[in-house]
Amino acid sequence: MYETSAERWSPVQSVEKILLSVVSMLAEPNDESGANIDASKMWRDDRARFSEVVRGTVRKSLNL
């Protein structure tokens, strides 16, 4: 499912609307149209593994 033309970014979008969109994407990710296909598939099929991978990636990025 892709966004409609009304949902796409344009220069007339307000900062408030952009931030609300980001919050919405974080609260309810669209796993049918992910930028990272492998992560989207893992999110759909194996949430526990997805969480492990994310935690590991965050730890690595923070040098923990």
N, CA, C, O and CB atoms as a CASP TS submission, in Angstrom:
PFRMAT TS
TARGET T0000
AUTHOR 0000-0000-0000
METHOD Language model
MODEL 1
PARENT N/A
ATOM      1  N   MET     1       0.851  -1.175   0.000  1.00  0.00           N
ATOM      2  CA  MET     1       0.000   0.000   0.000  1.00  0.00           C
ATOM      3  C   MET     1       0.896   1.238   0.000  1.00  0.00           C
ATOM      4  O   MET     1       1.706   1.424   0.908  1.00  0.00           O
ATOM      5  CB  MET     1      -0.968  -0.002   1.227  1.00  0.00           C
ATOM      6  N   TYR     2       0.751   2.064  -1.001  1.00  0.00           N
ATOM      7  CA  TYR     2       1.545   3.274  -1.114  1.00  0.00           C
ATOM      8  C   TYR     2       0.714   4.477  -0.706  1.00  0.00           C
ATOM      9  O   TYR     2      -0.517   4.435  -0.692  1.00  0.00           O
ATOM     10  CB  TYR     2       2.078   3.445  -2.543  1.00  0.00           C
ATOM     11  N   GLU     3       1.422   5.555  -0.371  1.00  0.00           N
ATOM     12  CA  GLU     3       0.704   6.755   0.039  1.00  0.00           C
ATOM     13  C   GLU     3       0.000   7.381  -1.154  1.00  0.00           C
ATOM     14  O   GLU     3       0.399   7.198  -2.304  1.00  0.00           O
ATOM     15  CB  GLU     3       1.661   7.765   0.687  1.00  0.00           C
ATOM     16  N   THR     4      -1.038   8.109  -0.856  1.00  0.00           N
ATOM     17  CA  THR     4      -1.750   8.825  -1.910  1.00  0.00           C
ATOM     18  C   THR     4      -0.981  10.099  -2.231  1.00  0.00           C
ATOM     19  O   THR     4      -0.092  10.497  -1.478  1.00  0.00           O
ATOM     20  CB  THR     4      -3.219   9.148  -1.486  1.00  0.00           C
ATOM     21  N   SER     5      -1.317  10.732  -3.333  1.00  0.00           N
ATOM     22  CA  SER     5      -0.629  11.968  -3.697  1.00  0.00           C
ATOM     23  C   SER     5      -0.814  13.041  -2.631  1.00  0.00           C
ATOM     24  O   SER     5       0.053  13.897  -2.457  1.00  0.00           O
ATOM     25  CB  SER     5      -1.134  12.478  -5.045  1.00  0.00           C
ATOM     26  N   ALA     6      -1.936  13.003  -1.919  1.00  0.00           N
ATOM     27  CA  ALA     6      -2.183  13.979  -0.849  1.00  0.00           C
ATOM     28  C   ALA     6      -1.264  13.754   0.346  1.00  0.00           C
ATOM     29  O   ALA     6      -1.022  14.676   1.124  1.00  0.00           O
ATOM     30  CB  ALA     6      -3.639  13.911  -0.396  1.00  0.00           C
ATOM     31  N   GLU     7      -0.745  12.519   0.498  1.00  0.00           N
ATOM     32  CA  GLU     7       0.111  12.202   1.638  1.00  0.00           C
ATOM     33  C   GLU     7       1.593  12.442   1.353  1.00  0.00           C
ATOM     34  O   GLU     7       2.401  12.452   2.281  1.00  0.00           O
ATOM     35  CB  GLU     7      -0.097  10.767   2.046  1.00  0.00           C
ATOM     36  N   ARG     8       1.954  12.630   0.114  1.00  0.00           N
ATOM     37  CA  ARG     8       3.353  12.823  -0.248  1.00  0.00           C
ATOM     38  C   ARG     8       3.831  14.196   0.201  1.00  0.00           C
ATOM     39  O   ARG     8       3.043  15.129   0.356  1.00  0.00           O
ATOM     40  CB  ARG     8       3.550  12.657  -1.761  1.00  0.00           C
ATOM     41  N   TRP     9       5.147  14.297   0.408  1.00  0.00           N
ATOM     42  CA  TRP     9       5.718  15.557   0.856  1.00  0.00           C
ATOM     43  C   TRP     9       5.628  16.592  -0.258  1.00  0.00           C
ATOM     44  O   TRP     9       5.787  16.278  -1.438  1.00  0.00           O
ATOM     45  CB  TRP     9       7.179  15.367   1.302  1.00  0.00           C
ATOM     46  N   SER    10       5.378  17.797   0.133  1.00  0.00           N
ATOM     47  CA  SER    10       5.448  18.932  -0.784  1.00  0.00           C
ATOM     48  C   SER    10       5.929  20.128   0.025  1.00  0.00           C
ATOM     49  O   SER    10       5.817  20.126   1.251  1.00  0.00           O
ATOM     50  CB  SER    10       4.052  19.220  -1.473  1.00  0.00           C
ATOM     51  N   PRO    11       6.456  21.140  -0.632  1.00  0.00           N
ATOM     52  CA  PRO    11       6.991  22.302   0.092  1.00  0.00           C
ATOM     53  C   PRO    11       5.962  23.027   0.949  1.00  0.00           C
ATOM     54  O   PRO    11       6.340  23.807   1.823  1.00  0.00           O
ATOM     55  CB  PRO    11       7.575  23.271  -0.884  1.00  0.00           C
ATOM     56  N   VAL    12       4.693  22.795   0.727  1.00  0.00           N
ATOM     57  CA  VAL    12       3.674  23.485   1.518  1.00  0.00           C
ATOM     58  C   VAL    12       3.326  22.744   2.808  1.00  0.00           C
ATOM     59  O   VAL    12       2.516  23.227   3.599  1.00  0.00           O
ATOM     60  CB  VAL    12       2.423  23.672   0.690  1.00  0.00           C
ATOM     61  N   GLN    13       3.938  21.563   3.028  1.00  0.00           N
ATOM     62  CA  GLN    13       3.694  20.821   4.268  1.00  0.00           C
ATOM     63  C   GLN    13       4.282  21.607   5.441  1.00  0.00           C
ATOM     64  O   GLN    13       5.395  22.124   5.350  1.00  0.00           O
ATOM     65  CB  GLN    13       4.313  19.383   4.195  1.00  0.00           C
ATOM     66  N   SER    14       3.546  21.694   6.522  1.00  0.00           N
ATOM     67  CA  SER    14       4.051  22.402   7.702  1.00  0.00           C
ATOM     68  C   SER    14       4.929  21.461   8.520  1.00  0.00           C
ATOM     69  O   SER    14       4.820  20.239   8.415  1.00  0.00           O
ATOM     70  CB  SER    14       2.878  22.951   8.569  1.00  0.00           C
ATOM     71  N   VAL    15       5.795  22.044   9.330  1.00  0.00           N
ATOM     72  CA  VAL    15       6.646  21.253  10.218  1.00  0.00           C
ATOM     73  C   VAL    15       5.771  20.409  11.133  1.00  0.00           C
ATOM     74  O   VAL    15       6.076  19.242  11.383  1.00  0.00           O
ATOM     75  CB  VAL    15       7.587  22.166  11.050  1.00  0.00           C
ATOM     76  N   GLU    16       4.693  20.987  11.631  1.00  0.00           N
ATOM     77  CA  GLU    16       3.788  20.250  12.516  1.00  0.00           C
ATOM     78  C   GLU    16       3.234  19.009  11.823  1.00  0.00           C
ATOM     79  O   GLU    16       3.199  17.930  12.416  1.00  0.00           O
ATOM     80  CB  GLU    16       2.635  21.155  12.975  1.00  0.00           C
ATOM     81  N   LYS    17       2.806  19.154  10.584  1.00  0.00           N
ATOM     82  CA  LYS    17       2.242  18.019   9.852  1.00  0.00           C
ATOM     83  C   LYS    17       3.304  16.949   9.601  1.00  0.00           C
ATOM     84  O   LYS    17       3.016  15.755   9.684  1.00  0.00           O
ATOM     85  CB  LYS    17       1.638  18.489   8.517  1.00  0.00           C
ATOM     86  N   ILE    18       4.518  17.371   9.297  1.00  0.00           N
ATOM     87  CA  ILE    18       5.611  16.422   9.072  1.00  0.00           C
ATOM     88  C   ILE    18       5.912  15.656  10.350  1.00  0.00           C
ATOM     89  O   ILE    18       6.071  14.436  10.317  1.00  0.00           O
ATOM     90  CB  ILE    18       6.875  17.150   8.574  1.00  0.00           C
ATOM     91  N   LEU    19       5.993  16.359  11.480  1.00  0.00           N
ATOM     92  CA  LEU    19       6.269  15.689  12.756  1.00  0.00           C
ATOM     93  C   LEU    19       5.143  14.731  13.139  1.00  0.00           C
ATOM     94  O   LEU    19       5.407  13.641  13.646  1.00  0.00           O
ATOM     95  CB  LEU    19       6.471  16.724  13.868  1.00  0.00           C
ATOM     96  N   LEU    20       3.908  15.122  12.905  1.00  0.00           N
ATOM     97  CA  LEU    20       2.780  14.227  13.177  1.00  0.00           C
ATOM     98  C   LEU    20       2.858  12.971  12.309  1.00  0.00           C
ATOM     99  O   LEU    20       2.527  11.876  12.764  1.00  0.00           O
ATOM    100  CB  LEU    20       1.446  14.955  12.936  1.00  0.00           C
ATOM    101  N   SER    21       3.290  13.132  11.077  1.00  0.00           N
ATOM    102  CA  SER    21       3.447  11.976  10.191  1.00  0.00           C
ATOM    103  C   SER    21       4.534  11.041  10.692  1.00  0.00           C
ATOM    104  O   SER    21       4.370   9.822  10.654  1.00  0.00           O
ATOM    105  CB  SER    21       3.768  12.432   8.769  1.00  0.00           C
ATOM    106  N   VAL    22       5.644  11.600  11.162  1.00  0.00           N
ATOM    107  CA  VAL    22       6.731  10.780  11.697  1.00  0.00           C
ATOM    108  C   VAL    22       6.254  10.010  12.922  1.00  0.00           C
ATOM    109  O   VAL    22       6.510   8.812  13.042  1.00  0.00           O
ATOM    110  CB  VAL    22       7.952  11.657  12.055  1.00  0.00           C
ATOM    111  N   VAL    23       5.567  10.687  13.828  1.00  0.00           N
ATOM    112  CA  VAL    23       5.039  10.029  15.029  1.00  0.00           C
ATOM    113  C   VAL    23       4.085   8.905  14.624  1.00  0.00           C
ATOM    114  O   VAL    23       4.124   7.818  15.201  1.00  0.00           O
ATOM    115  CB  VAL    23       4.314  11.054  15.950  1.00  0.00           C
ATOM    116  N   SER    24       3.246   9.162  13.654  1.00  0.00           N
ATOM    117  CA  SER    24       2.304   8.149  13.176  1.00  0.00           C
ATOM    118  C   SER    24       3.035   6.940  12.601  1.00  0.00           C
ATOM    119  O   SER    24       2.648   5.801  12.861  1.00  0.00           O
ATOM    120  CB  SER    24       1.370   8.747  12.121  1.00  0.00           C
ATOM    121  N   MET    25       4.088   7.180  11.822  1.00  0.00           N
ATOM    122  CA  MET    25       4.852   6.069  11.250  1.00  0.00           C
ATOM    123  C   MET    25       5.541   5.248  12.330  1.00  0.00           C
ATOM    124  O   MET    25       5.642   4.026  12.213  1.00  0.00           O
ATOM    125  CB  MET    25       5.887   6.593  10.261  1.00  0.00           C
ATOM    126  N   LEU    26       6.012   5.905  13.374  1.00  0.00           N
ATOM    127  CA  LEU    26       6.663   5.180  14.465  1.00  0.00           C
ATOM    128  C   LEU    26       5.654   4.383  15.282  1.00  0.00           C
ATOM    129  O   LEU    26       5.948   3.276  15.732  1.00  0.00           O
ATOM    130  CB  LEU    26       7.419   6.151  15.372  1.00  0.00           C
ATOM    131  N   ALA    27       4.471   4.943  15.473  1.00  0.00           N
ATOM    132  CA  ALA    27       3.443   4.270  16.265  1.00  0.00           C
ATOM    133  C   ALA    27       2.809   3.107  15.505  1.00  0.00           C
ATOM    134  O   ALA    27       2.482   2.078  16.097  1.00  0.00           O
ATOM    135  CB  ALA    27       2.367   5.264  16.679  1.00  0.00           C
ATOM    136  N   GLU    28       2.638   3.272  14.207  1.00  0.00           N
ATOM    137  CA  GLU    28       1.985   2.248  13.386  1.00  0.00           C
ATOM    138  C   GLU    28       2.750   2.062  12.081  1.00  0.00           C
ATOM    139  O   GLU    28       2.333   2.565  11.038  1.00  0.00           O
ATOM    140  CB  GLU    28       0.512   2.630  13.098  1.00  0.00           C
ATOM    141  N   PRO    29       3.873   1.337  12.136  1.00  0.00           N
ATOM    142  CA  PRO    29       4.675   1.154  10.919  1.00  0.00           C
ATOM    143  C   PRO    29       3.895   0.407   9.834  1.00  0.00           C
ATOM    144  O   PRO    29       3.129  -0.512  10.127  1.00  0.00           O
ATOM    145  CB  PRO    29       5.966   0.393  11.248  1.00  0.00           C
ATOM    146  N   ASN    30       4.096   0.805   8.603  1.00  0.00           N
ATOM    147  CA  ASN    30       3.455   0.148   7.465  1.00  0.00           C
ATOM    148  C   ASN    30       4.417  -0.904   6.934  1.00  0.00           C
ATOM    149  O   ASN    30       5.307  -0.589   6.145  1.00  0.00           O
ATOM    150  CB  ASN    30       3.065   1.180   6.345  1.00  0.00           C
ATOM    151  N   ASP    31       4.246  -2.148   7.358  1.00  0.00           N
ATOM    152  CA  ASP    31       5.163  -3.200   6.944  1.00  0.00           C
ATOM    153  C   ASP    31       4.897  -3.698   5.524  1.00  0.00           C
ATOM    154  O   ASP    31       5.613  -4.572   5.035  1.00  0.00           O
ATOM    155  CB  ASP    31       5.078  -4.350   7.905  1.00  0.00           C
ATOM    156  N   GLU    32       3.900  -3.165   4.873  1.00  0.00           N
ATOM    157  CA  GLU    32       3.611  -3.535   3.487  1.00  0.00           C
ATOM    158  C   GLU    32       4.351  -2.644   2.491  1.00  0.00           C
ATOM    159  O   GLU    32       4.370  -2.940   1.296  1.00  0.00           O
ATOM    160  CB  GLU    32       2.112  -3.462   3.228  1.00  0.00           C
ATOM    161  N   SER    33       4.953  -1.570   2.959  1.00  0.00           N
ATOM    162  CA  SER    33       5.622  -0.633   2.062  1.00  0.00           C
ATOM    163  C   SER    33       6.874  -0.077   2.727  1.00  0.00           C
ATOM    164  O   SER    33       7.081   1.136   2.758  1.00  0.00           O
ATOM    165  CB  SER    33       4.670   0.514   1.659  1.00  0.00           C
ATOM    166  N   GLY    34       7.693  -0.952   3.251  1.00  0.00           N
ATOM    167  CA  GLY    34       8.883  -0.509   3.967  1.00  0.00           C
ATOM    168  C   GLY    34      10.029  -0.151   3.042  1.00  0.00           C
ATOM    169  O   GLY    34      10.151  -0.713   1.953  1.00  0.00           O
ATOM    170  N   ALA    35      10.860   0.767   3.461  1.00  0.00           N
ATOM    171  CA  ALA    35      12.051   1.128   2.701  1.00  0.00           C
ATOM    172  C   ALA    35      13.081   0.005   2.791  1.00  0.00           C
ATOM    173  O   ALA    35      13.830  -0.231   1.843  1.00  0.00           O
ATOM    174  CB  ALA    35      12.650   2.460   3.216  1.00  0.00           C
ATOM    175  N   ASN    36      13.118  -0.687   3.928  1.00  0.00           N
ATOM    176  CA  ASN    36      14.011  -1.823   4.129  1.00  0.00           C
ATOM    177  C   ASN    36      13.148  -3.083   4.062  1.00  0.00           C
ATOM    178  O   ASN    36      12.489  -3.448   5.035  1.00  0.00           O
ATOM    179  CB  ASN    36      14.792  -1.720   5.507  1.00  0.00           C
ATOM    180  N   ILE    37      13.160  -3.734   2.915  1.00  0.00           N
ATOM    181  CA  ILE    37      12.273  -4.871   2.679  1.00  0.00           C
ATOM    182  C   ILE    37      12.541  -6.012   3.649  1.00  0.00           C
ATOM    183  O   ILE    37      11.600  -6.619   4.161  1.00  0.00           O
ATOM    184  CB  ILE    37      12.423  -5.364   1.253  1.00  0.00           C
ATOM    185  N   ASP    38      13.827  -6.317   3.912  1.00  0.00           N
ATOM    186  CA  ASP    38      14.157  -7.407   4.837  1.00  0.00           C
ATOM    187  C   ASP    38      13.640  -7.111   6.240  1.00  0.00           C
ATOM    188  O   ASP    38      13.094  -7.994   6.902  1.00  0.00           O
ATOM    189  CB  ASP    38      15.674  -7.637   4.875  1.00  0.00           C
ATOM    190  N   ALA    39      13.811  -5.878   6.693  1.00  0.00           N
ATOM    191  CA  ALA    39      13.326  -5.503   8.025  1.00  0.00           C
ATOM    192  C   ALA    39      11.800  -5.559   8.075  1.00  0.00           C
ATOM    193  O   ALA    39      11.228  -5.993   9.075  1.00  0.00           O
ATOM    194  CB  ALA    39      13.822  -4.090   8.406  1.00  0.00           C
ATOM    195  N   SER    40      11.145  -5.125   7.012  1.00  0.00           N
ATOM    196  CA  SER    40       9.679  -5.175   6.968  1.00  0.00           C
ATOM    197  C   SER    40       9.177  -6.608   7.058  1.00  0.00           C
ATOM    198  O   SER    40       8.215  -6.899   7.769  1.00  0.00           O
ATOM    199  CB  SER    40       9.157  -4.518   5.685  1.00  0.00           C
ATOM    200  N   LYS    41       9.842  -7.499   6.326  1.00  0.00           N
ATOM    201  CA  LYS    41       9.440  -8.909   6.347  1.00  0.00           C
ATOM    202  C   LYS    41       9.667  -9.503   7.738  1.00  0.00           C
ATOM    203  O   LYS    41       8.817 -10.230   8.253  1.00  0.00           O
ATOM    204  CB  LYS    41      10.225  -9.718   5.283  1.00  0.00           C
ATOM    205  N   MET    42      10.818  -9.191   8.343  1.00  0.00           N
ATOM    206  CA  MET    42      11.102  -9.706   9.679  1.00  0.00           C
ATOM    207  C   MET    42      10.090  -9.156  10.684  1.00  0.00           C
ATOM    208  O   MET    42       9.632  -9.891  11.559  1.00  0.00           O
ATOM    209  CB  MET    42      12.541  -9.343  10.108  1.00  0.00           C
ATOM    210  N   TRP    43       9.738  -7.883  10.574  1.00  0.00           N
ATOM    211  CA  TRP    43       8.742  -7.256  11.461  1.00  0.00           C
ATOM    212  C   TRP    43       7.415  -8.008  11.382  1.00  0.00           C
ATOM    213  O   TRP    43       6.775  -8.276  12.399  1.00  0.00           O
ATOM    214  CB  TRP    43       8.533  -5.760  11.085  1.00  0.00           C
ATOM    215  N   ARG    44       7.013  -8.345  10.151  1.00  0.00           N
ATOM    216  CA  ARG    44       5.752  -9.057   9.940  1.00  0.00           C
ATOM    217  C   ARG    44       5.804 -10.494  10.445  1.00  0.00           C
ATOM    218  O   ARG    44       4.867 -10.975  11.082  1.00  0.00           O
ATOM    219  CB  ARG    44       5.395  -9.049   8.471  1.00  0.00           C
ATOM    220  N   ASP    45       6.919 -11.177  10.149  1.00  0.00           N
ATOM    221  CA  ASP    45       6.985 -12.627  10.355  1.00  0.00           C
ATOM    222  C   ASP    45       7.591 -13.078  11.671  1.00  0.00           C
ATOM    223  O   ASP    45       7.260 -14.158  12.160  1.00  0.00           O
ATOM    224  CB  ASP    45       7.753 -13.228   9.265  1.00  0.00           C
ATOM    225  N   ASP    46       8.475 -12.272  12.260  1.00  0.00           N
ATOM    226  CA  ASP    46       9.191 -12.720  13.464  1.00  0.00           C
ATOM    227  C   ASP    46       9.569 -11.519  14.328  1.00  0.00           C
ATOM    228  O   ASP    46      10.716 -11.072  14.328  1.00  0.00           O
ATOM    229  CB  ASP    46      10.463 -13.528  13.081  1.00  0.00           C
ATOM    230  N   ARG    47       8.585 -11.006  15.061  1.00  0.00           N
ATOM    231  CA  ARG    47       8.800  -9.799  15.869  1.00  0.00           C
ATOM    232  C   ARG    47       9.909  -9.983  16.899  1.00  0.00           C
ATOM    233  O   ARG    47      10.673  -9.053  17.155  1.00  0.00           O
ATOM    234  CB  ARG    47       7.511  -9.408  16.576  1.00  0.00           C
ATOM    235  N   ALA    48      10.005 -11.177  17.494  1.00  0.00           N
ATOM    236  CA  ALA    48      11.039 -11.410  18.507  1.00  0.00           C
ATOM    237  C   ALA    48      12.425 -11.273  17.878  1.00  0.00           C
ATOM    238  O   ALA    48      13.304 -10.632  18.454  1.00  0.00           O
ATOM    239  CB  ALA    48      10.873 -12.812  19.152  1.00  0.00           C
ATOM    240  N   ARG    49      12.626 -11.867  16.712  1.00  0.00           N
ATOM    241  CA  ARG    49      13.919 -11.760  16.014  1.00  0.00           C
ATOM    242  C   ARG    49      14.178 -10.312  15.612  1.00  0.00           C
ATOM    243  O   ARG    49      15.301  -9.825  15.740  1.00  0.00           O
ATOM    244  CB  ARG    49      13.950 -12.681  14.759  1.00  0.00           C
ATOM    245  N   PHE    50      13.160  -9.628  15.133  1.00  0.00           N
ATOM    246  CA  PHE    50      13.296  -8.219  14.765  1.00  0.00           C
ATOM    247  C   PHE    50      13.803  -7.410  15.962  1.00  0.00           C
ATOM    248  O   PHE    50      14.728  -6.608  15.828  1.00  0.00           O
ATOM    249  CB  PHE    50      11.943  -7.651  14.261  1.00  0.00           C
ATOM    250  N   SER    51      13.196  -7.624  17.125  1.00  0.00           N
ATOM    251  CA  SER    51      13.608  -6.901  18.335  1.00  0.00           C
ATOM    252  C   SER    51      15.052  -7.214  18.703  1.00  0.00           C
ATOM    253  O   SER    51      15.792  -6.318  19.110  1.00  0.00           O
ATOM    254  CB  SER    51      12.685  -7.251  19.507  1.00  0.00           C
ATOM    255  N   GLU    52      15.466  -8.483  18.565  1.00  0.00           N
ATOM    256  CA  GLU    52      16.857  -8.863  18.839  1.00  0.00           C
ATOM    257  C   GLU    52      17.816  -8.118  17.922  1.00  0.00           C
ATOM    258  O   GLU    52      18.820  -7.566  18.371  1.00  0.00           O
ATOM    259  CB  GLU    52      17.046 -10.379  18.675  1.00  0.00           C
ATOM    260  N   VAL    53      17.497  -8.109  16.640  1.00  0.00           N
ATOM    261  CA  VAL    53      18.362  -7.449  15.658  1.00  0.00           C
ATOM    262  C   VAL    53      18.452  -5.956  15.947  1.00  0.00           C
ATOM    263  O   VAL    53      19.540  -5.381  15.896  1.00  0.00           O
ATOM    264  CB  VAL    53      17.838  -7.684  14.227  1.00  0.00           C
ATOM    265  N   VAL    54      17.330  -5.327  16.248  1.00  0.00           N
ATOM    266  CA  VAL    54      17.324  -3.891  16.544  1.00  0.00           C
ATOM    267  C   VAL    54      18.156  -3.599  17.785  1.00  0.00           C
ATOM    268  O   VAL    54      18.973  -2.679  17.785  1.00  0.00           O
ATOM    269  CB  VAL    54      15.882  -3.381  16.740  1.00  0.00           C
ATOM    270  N   ARG    55      17.949  -4.384  18.850  1.00  0.00           N
ATOM    271  CA  ARG    55      18.734  -4.175  20.074  1.00  0.00           C
ATOM    272  C   ARG    55      20.230  -4.325  19.797  1.00  0.00           C
ATOM    273  O   ARG    55      21.034  -3.519  20.265  1.00  0.00           O
ATOM    274  CB  ARG    55      18.299  -5.170  21.169  1.00  0.00           C
ATOM    275  N   GLY    56      20.598  -5.348  19.041  1.00  0.00           N
ATOM    276  CA  GLY    56      22.004  -5.558  18.701  1.00  0.00           C
ATOM    277  C   GLY    56      22.576  -4.409  17.889  1.00  0.00           C
ATOM    278  O   GLY    56      23.706  -3.979  18.118  1.00  0.00           O
ATOM    279  N   THR    57      21.796  -3.915  16.946  1.00  0.00           N
ATOM    280  CA  THR    57      22.243  -2.801  16.112  1.00  0.00           C
ATOM    281  C   THR    57      22.428  -1.533  16.939  1.00  0.00           C
ATOM    282  O   THR    57      23.400  -0.803  16.748  1.00  0.00           O
ATOM    283  CB  THR    57      21.244  -2.549  14.981  1.00  0.00           C
ATOM    284  N   VAL    58      21.504  -1.272  17.850  1.00  0.00           N
ATOM    285  CA  VAL    58      21.613  -0.091  18.716  1.00  0.00           C
ATOM    286  C   VAL    58      22.833  -0.213  19.616  1.00  0.00           C
ATOM    287  O   VAL    58      23.597   0.742  19.757  1.00  0.00           O
ATOM    288  CB  VAL    58      20.334   0.086  19.568  1.00  0.00           C
ATOM    289  N   ARG    59      23.024  -1.382  20.228  1.00  0.00           N
ATOM    290  CA  ARG    59      24.197  -1.580  21.094  1.00  0.00           C
ATOM    291  C   ARG    59      25.486  -1.361  20.314  1.00  0.00           C
ATOM    292  O   ARG    59      26.407  -0.698  20.792  1.00  0.00           O
ATOM    293  CB  ARG    59      24.187  -2.994  21.708  1.00  0.00           C
ATOM    294  N   LYS    60      25.544  -1.923  19.113  1.00  0.00           N
ATOM    295  CA  LYS    60      26.741  -1.770  18.277  1.00  0.00           C
ATOM    296  C   LYS    60      26.978  -0.299  17.930  1.00  0.00           C
ATOM    297  O   LYS    60      28.112   0.178  17.973  1.00  0.00           O
ATOM    298  CB  LYS    60      26.606  -2.604  16.984  1.00  0.00           C
ATOM    299  N   SER    61      25.913   0.409  17.590  1.00  0.00           N
ATOM    300  CA  SER    61      26.071   1.817  17.206  1.00  0.00           C
ATOM    301  C   SER    61      26.491   2.692  18.384  1.00  0.00           C
ATOM    302  O   SER    61      27.092   3.750  18.198  1.00  0.00           O
ATOM    303  CB  SER    61      24.771   2.345  16.614  1.00  0.00           C
ATOM    304  N   LEU    62      26.165   2.240  19.612  1.00  0.00           N
ATOM    305  CA  LEU    62      26.542   2.990  20.817  1.00  0.00           C
ATOM    306  C   LEU    62      27.830   2.461  21.445  1.00  0.00           C
ATOM    307  O   LEU    62      28.239   2.902  22.519  1.00  0.00           O
ATOM    308  CB  LEU    62      25.414   2.937  21.841  1.00  0.00           C
ATOM    309  N   ASN    63      28.461   1.508  20.756  1.00  0.00           N
ATOM    310  CA  ASN    63      29.695   0.882  21.252  1.00  0.00           C
ATOM    311  C   ASN    63      29.505   0.266  22.627  1.00  0.00           C
ATOM    312  O   ASN    63      30.373   0.408  23.489  1.00  0.00           O
ATOM    313  CB  ASN    63      30.822   1.904  21.304  1.00  0.00           C
ATOM    314  N   LEU    64      28.390  -0.414  22.851  1.00  0.00           N
ATOM    315  CA  LEU    64      28.123  -1.060  24.139  1.00  0.00           C
ATOM    316  C   LEU    64      28.530  -2.512  24.101  1.00  0.00           C
ATOM    317  O   LEU    64      28.381  -3.221  25.096  1.00  0.00           O
ATOM    318  CB  LEU    64      26.647  -0.940  24.512  1.00  0.00           C
TER
END
